[in-house]
Amino acid sequence: MQEAEEFLAGHPEIEAIDIVLVDGNGIGRGKIIRRHELLPLYRSGRHLPLSILGLDVTGEDVEDTGLVWSVGDADRLARPIPGTLKPMPWTSPPRGQVLLSLFELDGAPMAADPRHAMQRQIGALQARGFKPAGAFELEFFLFDTARGPEGKPQPAAALIDGKPSRYTQVYGLDKLDGMQPLFADIYQAASAQDVPLETLISEYAPGQYELTLHYRNDLAQAADDLVMLKRLVRSVARRHQVTACFMAKPLADCAGSGMHLHVSMADAAGANVFSESAPDSVNDTLRHAIGGLIDTMADCMLVFAPHANSWRRFVARSYAPLAPTWGCNNRSVAVRVPAGPVSARRFEHRVSGVDANPYLVAAAVLAGVERGLAARLDPGAPVTGNGYESAGAKPGAMPQDWNTAIIGARNSAFLRGALGDTLHKSFIAVKQAESLRVAGTVSELDYQLYFDSI
């Protein structure tokens, strides 16, 4: 209540608040409530339909989740996530925003809520005496609102002078300068929401950018940061007549967008348990953690690449990994140990596309770490040099397409344990429904290939 009261006192200009529940696809759904409804939300929660967690990417019900008509489209109780009540100063009239978690009517965590699955895996590591910390990176495209030739998306032109973005220009500073009106507003919005936004990079495709977030000592807060950052980037971009795109692979001939997760762990004294005594060494705790990630990666690929488009990102020499590999200071692998001070040692999980749900990604990654620590798994020798050349060293080690990943995830006891029975069932049901929708759609490519040629 104190958080809500202080917010209202500090923001008399705010007339309404977005209340946001994140579904299995990572899409924020909810309502816009009026100012006078905020205190009752904090006092008693807000009833929302359980079916919100049983929707496909288009917002359609998926009955096989068991969260829709089989329970009478019943309500559950949503409660605010502490620390996420923030202003949205770019809106007019001004609104605020708060993230929600869903609970059963008796107060127990609603098991289909992805954030609860992440919290459970954080708790499993805390039971071992470790506290996960980390940060996500956000890669995305900025497109013009108008389509280009043949109806395809075209990278947004520079806002300061209209100069088109035709070339990759990775790390190009002029490219960033041209979009400064938008990014200045994004940084201002992030500051207003206490989202610790840091470095801006021109990435490896025309119109592609990356924003990095400062490390959080609480990995749940890091995931909340990513949810809030995606929402504000999309919303601020719209106000500049630009489309922020979080597809994993929007352009066929260019690199896709990842959502890399950096993780370290602290012991009870706050010391990083991955820290080294020498720059070129990897201690046993870090090795076992990576061993767990390598061992469970195939089971979790549907979490890391949840959509049909996600799988187009996995192309050699595109900075997306093709096999469950690891290495030090090497961006061609799936799990990288970055260069830097030994006291700040961490791993970077490079598999997930930006279209993945950060709560589910964190849950799967932490469950893999816990598996590795419990079983003292050895990841094998690190990859040196070009990891793409060794990608085929383990045939069948990773699913090669979306439908294979769905089958693998459905049959995976590990993923069921990581997500819990209820979330595992609903997530797989949604992915199967989306797969059937894609398979049953006659695409433009079908017409191009077959309409008048066979």
N, C-alpha and C positions, 0 to 999 in steps of 0.2 A: 504493500500500500504506500510506503514511503516513496518508492521509486515513482509511482504514478502521481502522487500528490506533488512531488517536487517537479516533475515534468510539466504538469498543468500550470503550476505557479511560475515556472521559468519560461513558458511558451504560451502566453495569453493569446497570441495570434492564431494558434492552431485550432481549426474548426472540426477536423475529423481525423480518424486514425485507421490505417490499413492494418487489419489483423491477419497474419500470414501463417498458414499451416503448409509445410512442405510435403508433397506426396512422394510416392516411390520413384517417380521420374525426375524428382528435384524441382518440380514446378510449384511455385507458391500459389496457394488457393486460399480463399477466405472471404472476408467481407470488409466493407468500409463502414465503421461505426462513427457516430457523432461524439463530440467532445464529452457530453454528459454521460456517455455509456462507458467511459474508460474506467472509472473507479469501480463500478459494479463488475467489470471484467476481472479486475485484480482481486476484488473481494470474493467473488463466487465462481469465477470462470465463465465460460460461454459455451452453450451447447451447439455443436456442429455435427452434421451427418457423418457417420462412420464411412459412408461411401466415398467421401473425398479421398480416402486412401485406397480406393478400389477403382480408380479411373485410369484409362489409357492416356497416351500423350495428347489426344484430341479432346480430352475431357468427357469421353463416353464411359458409361458404366461397364465394368467387366464382372459379370455375375459369378464367374468361376473363382473369383477371389474369396468368396464367402463373406464379403463385406457389404453387399447391396441388398437384394430382395430376400435372400435367405434369412436375414436378420431384420427384415421389415424396414430397411433403410433407417435404422435406429440412430439416435444421437448418442454421442459420447461427450465428455467434458474437456474443452480446450482451456489450457492455462498459459499465461505469459511465460516466456523464457527470460529469467532475470538478466538484466543488462542489455536487452535488445530493443527497449523502448526509445526511439530516436526520432528527431524531426526529419522531415523531407522538405528542405527549404526551397527546392527547385519547383515545387508544386504551387499552383495558384487556383483557388485560395489554399493557404498552407495546410498540409496534412502531416501527421506523424505515422510511425510504423512500429509494430511490435511482432516478433516471431512467437509462435505458439507450439506447444506440444499437446498431444491428445492423451487423455486418461480414461480409464473405465469409470463408471458412475460410483464405484466404491473407492476410487482414488488410486487404484493400481495403474501402472503404465500400460497404455494401450499397445499391444504387442506388434501391431502393423505399422506403427509410427517409426520411420527410419532413424530418427534422432535417438530414440530409446535404445535401438540396437547398437548404435555407436557408444552410448553411455555404458551399456552393459559390457562392451569390450574394454572400454577404459577402466571399468571397475575390475575386470579380470586381471589386468596388468597391475592395477593398484594393490590387489590382493597379493601379488608377488613382490610388492615393495617398490614398484616403479610408477612414475607419473609421466605419461606421454605428453610431449610438447611438439609444436611444429607450426607449419604454415603451408597454405596452398598458393600456387601460381595460376593466374588466369590469362589464357590465350584466347583471342577472339578476333573476328573480322568486323570492319566497319564498311557497310555497303550504302550506295545511294538508294533512296527509296524507289526510284524508277529503275526498272530492269534495262539491261543493255541489249545488244543484238541477240536475236533468237530467244529473247525472253530470259536470258541468264543474268544472274546478279553481277553488278559491276562495282568494283571498289570505290568507296566514297572519295570524291575529289577533295583537295585541300580546302579548308573552310576560309582561309585568309585570302586566297587569290584564285580559287577554282582550278588549280593545276591538277590534272588527272593523276591517279596512282596506277601506273601501268607495269611497274617493275618491282621486283622483290625488295631491293634496297634494305637488306637485313642490317640492323644497327644504324640505319641511316638517320641522321639527326635532322636533316632538312624535312624529311617526311613527318617527323614528330612536330617540328615547328609549324608546319602547315595545318596541323589539327589542334593547335594550342587552344583556340577558343573552347573547343569541346573538352579537352583534357583539363583545362583550368577549372571548368565547372565540375568535372568529375572529382578532382582533388578537393575542391571546396565542399562538395556534397559528402565525400568520404570523411572529411574532417568534422563536419556537423554530426555525422553518425558514429564518430569514434572508430571508424574502420581504418586500421593502421596502414594506409596505402603508401607504398614506397616507389620503387623504380619503374619507369616507363621505357619500353623497348619497342623498336620497329622489328617485327618478327619476319619469318622466312617465307613470306608470300605477299603479293600486292594487297594492300588494305588490311594486313594482319598486324596485331599489336599484342603486347604482353604487359600486364600489371602485376607487380609482386607485392606481397603483404608481409608486414613485420611478424617475426616469430611470436607465438603466444605460448606461455607456460602451460596453458590448458588447451588441449587439442580440440575439445568441444567448442571453445570460443573461436578457434581458428576456422572450424567448419562454418560456424555462424557468420564469421567475417566474409567467407566466400559467398554464402547465400545472399548476404546483404549487398556485397559488391556487384554481383551479377544483376540484381534488381536495380541498383542505382545507375549502373552503366547503361543498361537498356533504356531506363526512363529518361536519363539526361540526354542520351543520344537522340531520342525521339524529338526532344525539344530543339534540337539542332537540325531536324529533318534528315537524320542519318539513322540507319538501321544497324544496331549492334547484333551480330549473329553468333550464336553459341552452338552451331552445328559442328560436329567433329571434322567434317570434310565438305565444305561448301563449294570448293573449286576443284575440278577433277585433276588438273595438271599442276596443282600446288600442294604444299605441305598442309596438313590438317592442324587442328588446335587441340592442345593437350591441357590437362589440369594436373600438373605435377604436385606431389605431396612430399614435403620435407618433414622428417620425424627424428627427434632425439628423445631420450628418456632420462629422467632424473631419479636419483635414489632418495631415501628419506631425508638425507642431509642437503638435498638440492643439487648434488653433483651429477654431471652428465655421465651416465654409465657407458656411453659409447666412446668416451675420451681415450686418447692414446698417449703413450709415453714417447712415441717416435712418429714422425710425419708419415712414414710409408707403411705403417702397420695397421692391422685391423684386429681389435681384441675379440675374445671369445664371445662376449655378449652380443656384440654387433654381428659377428659371423653367424651365430645361431639365429638371430633375428632375421638376417637375410636368408638363411637356410629355410626358415619357415615361409618366407615370402615366395621363394623359388618353388618350394614343394607344393604350395597351394594356389599358385597363380592360375593354372589352367581351370581350376574349379571356380575361380572368381571372375573369369573374363566377361561374363554377362553383366556383372556389376561395373566393370571398368569400361566396357564397350556395349552399352545397353540397347542401341538402336541399329536398324539396318545400315544407316549411313555411317555409324561408328567404325564399321569394319573396312571402309574405304581408306581410312587413315593409315592403316598398317601397310606401308610401302617402304621398300629398302631405301636407305639414304634420305629419309624424310624426317628424321629425328623422332620417329615413333618406333618402339621396339617390336621385333618379330619373334622373339623367343624368350623363355624364362632365364635370362642371363644377368650377370652382375659384374661390376668392375669399378675401379677407382679412377676418378677424373676422366670419365669416358661417357660420352652422350649417345653412344650407339647401343647401349644395354638397357635392360628393363629396370634394374635397380642400380643406381649410381651412388658411390661414396664421393661426394664433391671434395675438391681441393679446398684447403683453408686451414685455420688454426686447429690443432689437435684437440684443444679444449672444446671446440664447437662441432665436434664430429657428429655426423648425422647420415641418414640415407635419404636419397631422393627416389621416390616411386614414380616412374615415368610412364606408366602404362595407360592410365585413364585419359579418356577424351574429356574435353570441356563440357560435353553433353551429359556426363555422369552426375549422379547425385552425391555430393560431398559427404553426406552422412553415411551413405552405404559404402562409399570408397573407404572412409576412415574405419568403419566397422570391419570390413574385409581385410584391410591392411593390418589392423591391430590384432585381429584374430590370427592372421598368419604369423605375426611376430610372436604371439603367445604360444602358438603351436611349436615354433622353432625353439623358443626358450625351454619349453617343457620337455621336448624330445632331444634337445641339444643337436639340432640338425646342422649338417655341414653343407654349405652351398656349393662346394667344389671350388676349383681354381677360378680366380677372376679372369674375365675376358680382357685381353690387351689388344690394342689396335682396332681394326674394323670389326665390330660385333656383328654386322650384317653378314659377313662372310662365314660366321660360325652359327648363323641362325638355323641352318638346317641340320645341325649336329645331332639334334634329338627329334627325329621324325615323330609326329603325333604328340609332341609335348604340349602343344597349345592347340585349341580349336582354331580352325581356319576360316570359319564363317559364323554368321549370327545364329542360324538354326542349330548348328553343332554346339554352339555355346549354350543355347537354351536347353538342349537335351542334357548336356554335361552339368549345368547348374541344377536342373531338376533332379538329377540322380546323385548329386553331391551331398554326402553326409556332412562334410566339413562346412559347406556353405549353409546348409540347414542349421547347423549348430551356431554359426557365426551370426546369422540373421534371426534365428528363432523360427519355430514352426509356422507361426501365423504370418510373419512377414515373408518368409521363404515362399509359402503357398501363394500369397497375393502377388508378390513380385513376379514369380514364374507365370502365373495366370495372365497378368497384364502383358508380359512379353510374348506369350503365345498368341494372345488376341491381336497384338500389333503385327506379329509375323503373318498371321492369316490375312490381315488387312492388306499388307504389302504384297503378299503372294497373289491375292485376288484382284489387284489393281492392274489394269492395262495401261502401261506407261507410254509416253511419247516415243521412247526408244523402240518399243514393240512396233509402233507404226512405221518408224524409220526403217527398221530392219525387214519387216515382213509384209506390210500393207499391200504393196503392189509388186513384190518381187518373188513370191512363192505361190 
